[in-house]
Amino acid sequence: MKNNILKGKKGIIFGALDSSSIAWKTAESVFNEGGEFILTNAPVSIRMGSINELAEKTKSELVAADATSLEDLEKLINIATDKFGKLDFILHSIGMSVNVRKGRTYTDLNYDWLTKGWDVSAVSFHKLMQSLFKLDAMNQWGSIVALTYIAAQRAFPNYNDMADNKAYLESIARSFGYIFGKEKNVRVNTISQSPTLTTAGKGVKGLDDFLNYAQLTSPLGNATAEDCANLTVSLFSDYTKRVTLQNIFNDGGFSNVGVSQEIIDKLNSK
Ligand SMILES: NC(=O)c1ccc[n+]([C@@H]2O[C@H](COP(=O)([O-])OP(=O)(O)OC[C@H]3O[C@@H](n4cnc5c(N)ncnc54)[C@H](O)[C@@H]3O)[C@@H](O)[C@H]2O)c1
């Protein structure tokens, strides 16, 4: 799609690591729709990933920032507003659980790791919005989007402490979104995305099984990273001006299905 619906809009995109990242696809879609942005990621991810390639492709500046550091966030926002003036859109596409990475089960969590993952995956969203709010960095009718997963509402055992992080993230979106809406006319939403094969996704034990199950359950099939990117573009555009405080399921209908005939057929064929 190329309709220039983000022409003139400026923002910051967090979380593009490599070409499988949802934030990578989003940056490409935003660029195709005429938006301009700064790309950012944690310094270590910039060293390990291939974000430089994306920066070149989308003619974007790349600024390193650890999203858990208020100092880094403030610097990043100041660089962005010096370059663009006030901002129209922000994508928070960040998630990491040390317990998941290190294979600790939910009944044997390491709480230092839990705190680290919570800070990266959920509190960073509050830190980001608080920094934007205090610096008065958002334009009226701007749009802030964070990515989440349905394990915030339903039990998915292998999702581990990320489920709790996502529940916290979604709550921050509502709580901060209320204030951002009231005081600055800024939208805040989360997108609850289908399981997707990315670096973070692959870290979840049994992701392939999740993917297949969701694919067989969803009447429209799993939403891809590109689908998520396009939904984010619409949430950044003026076509969704009064959509706020929502958790929007981009999941092919998965969240409202009890069981599908395909799953029943699979069980009966055994
Ligand atoms: N892949 C899935 O199945 C899926 C499903 C639903 C929601 N999500 C969410 O989508 C978002 C993007 O994940 P993805 O699947 O594209 O994987 P990804 O691994 O490509 O992206 C995760 C990003 O978080 C960044 N990050 C980690 N720690 C950081 C820090 N301290 N500061 C700044 N950035 C940091 C990583 O560098 C990486 O770029 C995450 O919030 C994830 O939970 C993913």
The ligand as an SDF file (V2000), in Angstrom:
LIG
                    3D

 44 48  0  0  0  0  0  0  0  0999 V2000
    6.5220  -12.4140   18.0560 N   0  0  0  0  0  0  0  0  0  0  0  0
    5.3590  -12.6520   18.6210 C   0  0  0  0  0  0  0  0  0  0  0  0
    4.8220  -13.7750   18.5660 O   0  0  0  0  0  0  0  0  0  0  0  0
    4.6280  -11.5280   19.3180 C   0  0  0  0  0  0  0  0  0  0  0  0
    3.2340  -11.6540   19.5460 C   0  0  0  0  0  0  0  0  0  0  0  0
    2.5800  -10.6250   20.2150 C   0  0  0  0  0  0  0  0  0  0  0  0
    3.2990   -9.5010   20.6550 C   0  0  0  0  0  0  0  0  0  0  0  0
    4.6510   -9.4230   20.4150 N   0  0  0  0  0  0  0  0  0  0  0  0
    5.3900   -8.2400   20.9130 C   0  0  0  0  0  0  0  0  0  0  0  0
    5.8860   -7.5010   19.8200 O   0  0  0  0  0  0  0  0  0  0  0  0
    6.9720   -6.7010   20.2900 C   0  0  0  0  0  0  0  0  0  0  0  0
    8.1360   -6.8360   19.3290 C   0  0  0  0  0  0  0  0  0  0  0  0
    8.6810   -8.1360   19.3800 O   0  0  0  0  0  0  0  0  0  0  0  0
    9.1160   -8.9470   18.0950 P   0  0  0  0  0  0  0  0  0  0  0  0
    8.3180  -10.1900   18.0880 O   0  0  0  0  0  0  0  0  0  0  0  0
    9.1270   -8.0850   16.9060 O   0  0  0  0  0  0  0  0  0  0  0  0
   10.5980   -9.4200   18.4770 O   0  0  0  0  0  0  0  0  0  0  0  0
   12.0280   -8.7010   18.3600 P   0  0  0  0  0  0  0  0  0  0  0  0
   12.9480   -9.5780   19.1530 O   0  0  0  0  0  0  0  0  0  0  0  0
   12.3630   -8.4460   16.9530 O   0  0  0  0  0  0  0  0  0  0  0  0
   11.8140   -7.3030   19.1160 O   0  0  0  0  0  0  0  0  0  0  0  0
   11.9840   -7.1080   20.5010 C   0  0  0  0  0  0  0  0  0  0  0  0
   12.8150   -5.8570   20.6330 C   0  0  0  0  0  0  0  0  0  0  0  0
   12.9450   -5.4180   21.9930 O   0  0  0  0  0  0  0  0  0  0  0  0
   14.2020   -4.7470   22.0480 C   0  0  0  0  0  0  0  0  0  0  0  0
   14.6650   -4.5160   23.4010 N   0  0  0  0  0  0  0  0  0  0  0  0
   14.9360   -5.4620   24.3530 C   0  0  0  0  0  0  0  0  0  0  0  0
   15.4190   -4.8480   25.4600 N   0  0  0  0  0  0  0  0  0  0  0  0
   15.4230   -3.5070   25.2030 C   0  0  0  0  0  0  0  0  0  0  0  0
   15.8030   -2.3650   25.9690 C   0  0  0  0  0  0  0  0  0  0  0  0
   16.2810   -2.4690   27.2190 N   0  0  0  0  0  0  0  0  0  0  0  0
   15.6950   -1.1360   25.3920 N   0  0  0  0  0  0  0  0  0  0  0  0
   15.2310   -1.0040   24.1220 C   0  0  0  0  0  0  0  0  0  0  0  0
   14.8380   -2.0570   23.3680 N   0  0  0  0  0  0  0  0  0  0  0  0
   14.9510   -3.2920   23.8990 C   0  0  0  0  0  0  0  0  0  0  0  0
   15.0960   -5.7430   21.2900 C   0  0  0  0  0  0  0  0  0  0  0  0
   16.3710   -5.2050   20.9760 O   0  0  0  0  0  0  0  0  0  0  0  0
   14.2500   -6.0450   20.0950 C   0  0  0  0  0  0  0  0  0  0  0  0
   14.4960   -5.1330   19.0470 O   0  0  0  0  0  0  0  0  0  0  0  0
    7.2640   -7.1610   21.7180 C   0  0  0  0  0  0  0  0  0  0  0  0
    6.6000   -6.3110   22.6280 O   0  0  0  0  0  0  0  0  0  0  0  0
    6.6270   -8.5360   21.7390 C   0  0  0  0  0  0  0  0  0  0  0  0
    6.3150   -8.9800   23.0320 O   0  0  0  0  0  0  0  0  0  0  0  0
    5.3210  -10.4000   19.7390 C   0  0  0  0  0  0  0  0  0  0  0  0
  1  2  1  0
  2  3  2  0
  2  4  1  0
  4  5  1  0
  4 44  2  0
  5  6  2  0
  6  7  1  0
  7  8  2  0
  8  9  1  0
  8 44  1  0
  9 10  1  0
  9 42  1  0
 10 11  1  0
 11 12  1  0
 11 40  1  0
 12 13  1  0
 13 14  1  0
 14 15  2  0
 14 16  1  0
 14 17  1  0
 17 18  1  0
 18 19  2  0
 18 20  1  0
 18 21  1  0
 21 22  1  0
 22 23  1  0
 23 24  1  0
 23 38  1  0
 24 25  1  0
 25 26  1  0
 25 36  1  0
 26 27  1  0
 26 35  1  0
 27 28  2  0
 28 29  1  0
 29 30  1  0
 29 35  2  0
 30 31  1  0
 30 32  2  0
 32 33  1  0
 33 34  2  0
 34 35  1  0
 36 37  1  0
 36 38  1  0
 38 39  1  0
 40 41  1  0
 40 42  1  0
 42 43  1  0
M  CHG  2   8   1  16  -1
M  END
$$$$
